[in-house]
Amino acid sequence: MDKTSMRAASALIATLLLCAGAAHAQKAPAKKAAAAPAEVQVAAATPEQLHAARLVHMGTSQCEFKQSVHITPSEKHPGYVDLRHGNRTWLMKPVLSPTGAMRLEDVRGEVLYIQIANKSMLLNMRQGQRMVDDCVHEQQRAAAMAVKAAQAD
């Protein structure tokens, strides 16, 4: 190989190495920002659902590990409630079960909140786990104290 061919080959190799290095050093394309959840279309509340919504313990329930759950009537959807835990809020459909338990069913199917006579709990239905337990509303606390008082007599 003569000097000219050697220089050309060296230049070609250097160019290929630079291109390969530049391609490797390029940043990955930026990820798109997470889109806000689309507004859920919910059915108009039935008379049974409107009745159940009136029976929901509204306000704040104190839970284990110094956590809380806060429930308010939905301003956008009559007969539904907004449930807030931590920094998340869910639109919930009240359903009164035959056993007397109040089920608050997330319209997106992610969580379920169950209110019974003496406590409530929030479940993540997708993961099959309790998110928070031993939530007690002031009405549940009063009912539990009434039962204890009746048993003491």
C-alpha positions as CSV (number, residue, x, y, z in Angstrom):
1,M,0.0,0.0,0.0
2,D,1.3,3.4,-0.9
3,K,1.1,6.5,1.4
4,T,-1.9,7.9,-0.4
5,S,-3.9,4.7,0.0
6,M,-2.8,4.5,3.6
7,R,-4.0,8.1,4.3
8,A,-7.3,7.5,2.6
9,A,-7.9,4.3,4.6
10,S,-7.0,6.0,7.8
11,A,-9.3,8.9,7.0
12,L,-12.1,6.5,6.2
13,I,-11.6,4.6,9.5
14,A,-11.5,7.8,11.4
15,T,-14.7,9.0,9.8
16,L,-16.5,5.7,10.6
17,L,-15.3,5.8,14.2
18,L,-16.5,9.4,14.6
19,C,-19.9,8.6,13.1
20,A,-20.3,5.5,15.3
21,G,-19.4,7.5,18.4
22,A,-21.8,10.3,17.4
23,A,-24.6,7.9,16.8
24,H,-23.9,6.2,20.2
25,A,-23.8,9.6,22.0
26,Q,-27.1,10.9,20.6
27,K,-29.7,11.3,23.3
28,A,-32.8,9.2,23.2
29,P,-35.9,11.1,22.0
30,A,-37.7,12.9,24.8
31,K,-40.6,11.0,26.3
32,K,-44.0,12.6,25.9
33,A,-45.5,14.0,29.1
34,A,-48.1,11.8,30.6
35,A,-51.5,12.9,29.4
36,A,-54.1,13.9,32.0
37,P,-56.7,11.1,32.5
38,A,-59.6,11.6,30.1
39,E,-62.9,12.7,31.7
40,V,-65.0,9.6,32.4
41,Q,-68.5,9.4,31.1
42,V,-70.7,8.2,33.9
43,A,-74.3,7.1,33.7
44,A,-76.9,9.2,35.4
45,A,-77.5,8.1,39.0
46,T,-80.5,5.7,39.5
47,P,-82.9,6.3,42.4
48,E,-81.2,3.5,44.3
49,Q,-77.8,5.1,43.8
50,L,-79.2,8.5,44.9
51,H,-80.5,6.9,48.1
52,A,-77.2,5.2,48.7
53,A,-75.3,8.5,48.2
54,R,-77.3,10.0,51.1
55,L,-76.2,7.2,53.4
56,V,-72.4,7.6,52.7
57,H,-70.4,8.9,55.6
58,M,-69.2,12.2,54.2
59,G,-66.2,14.0,55.5
60,T,-62.9,12.8,56.9
61,S,-62.2,9.3,58.3
62,Q,-59.0,8.8,60.3
63,C,-57.2,5.7,59.4
64,E,-54.3,3.6,60.6
65,F,-50.7,4.9,60.4
66,K,-52.0,8.5,60.7
67,Q,-53.6,8.4,57.2
68,S,-57.0,9.7,56.3
69,V,-59.7,9.4,53.6
70,H,-61.9,12.4,52.7
71,I,-65.3,12.0,51.0
72,T,-67.4,14.8,49.5
73,P,-70.4,14.8,47.2
74,S,-69.3,15.1,43.5
75,E,-70.0,18.6,42.2
76,K,-70.0,17.4,38.6
77,H,-72.0,14.1,39.0
78,P,-75.1,14.0,41.3
79,G,-75.3,10.7,43.1
80,Y,-71.6,10.1,43.0
81,V,-68.9,11.1,45.5
82,D,-65.2,12.2,45.3
83,L,-62.9,10.2,47.5
84,R,-59.5,11.6,48.3
85,H,-56.6,9.7,49.9
86,G,-53.1,11.2,49.8
87,N,-52.7,13.1,46.6
88,R,-55.2,11.0,44.6
89,T,-58.9,11.6,44.1
90,W,-61.3,9.1,42.6
91,L,-64.9,9.5,41.4
92,M,-66.9,6.8,43.2
93,K,-70.3,5.3,42.7
94,P,-72.2,4.4,45.9
95,V,-73.8,1.0,46.0
96,L,-75.7,-0.3,49.1
97,S,-75.1,-4.0,49.5
98,P,-77.7,-6.4,50.7
99,T,-75.7,-6.9,53.9
100,G,-75.8,-3.2,54.7
101,A,-72.3,-2.4,53.8
102,M,-71.7,0.7,51.7
103,R,-69.5,0.1,48.6
104,L,-68.0,3.0,46.9
105,E,-66.9,1.8,43.5
106,D,-64.3,3.7,41.5
107,V,-65.8,4.4,38.0
108,R,-62.5,3.5,36.5
109,G,-62.3,0.2,38.4
110,E,-59.1,1.0,40.2
111,V,-60.2,1.2,43.9
112,L,-63.0,0.1,46.1
113,Y,-63.9,1.8,49.5
114,I,-66.1,-0.3,51.9
115,Q,-67.9,1.3,54.8
116,I,-69.3,-1.0,57.4
117,A,-70.8,-0.2,60.8
118,N,-67.6,0.3,62.7
119,K,-64.8,0.9,60.2
120,S,-63.9,1.4,56.5
121,M,-61.1,0.3,54.2
122,L,-59.7,1.3,50.8
123,L,-58.7,-1.5,48.4
124,N,-56.7,-1.3,45.2
125,M,-58.7,-3.7,43.0
126,R,-56.1,-3.9,40.3
127,Q,-53.3,-5.0,42.7
128,G,-55.6,-6.9,45.0
129,Q,-54.2,-5.0,48.1
130,R,-55.4,-2.9,50.9
131,M,-54.3,0.7,50.5
132,V,-55.5,1.8,54.0
133,D,-57.5,0.1,56.7
134,D,-59.2,0.9,60.0
135,C,-60.6,4.1,58.7
136,V,-63.2,5.5,61.3
137,H,-65.6,8.3,60.6
138,E,-67.2,10.1,63.6
139,Q,-70.5,8.4,62.9
140,Q,-68.8,5.0,62.9
141,R,-67.1,5.9,66.2
142,A,-70.4,6.9,67.8
143,A,-72.0,3.6,66.6
144,A,-69.1,1.6,68.1
145,M,-69.4,3.4,71.4
146,A,-73.2,2.8,71.5
147,V,-72.6,-0.9,71.0
148,K,-70.1,-1.0,73.8
149,A,-72.4,0.9,76.1
150,A,-75.3,-1.5,75.3
151,Q,-73.0,-4.5,76.0
152,A,-72.0,-3.0,79.4
153,D,-75.6,-2.8,80.6
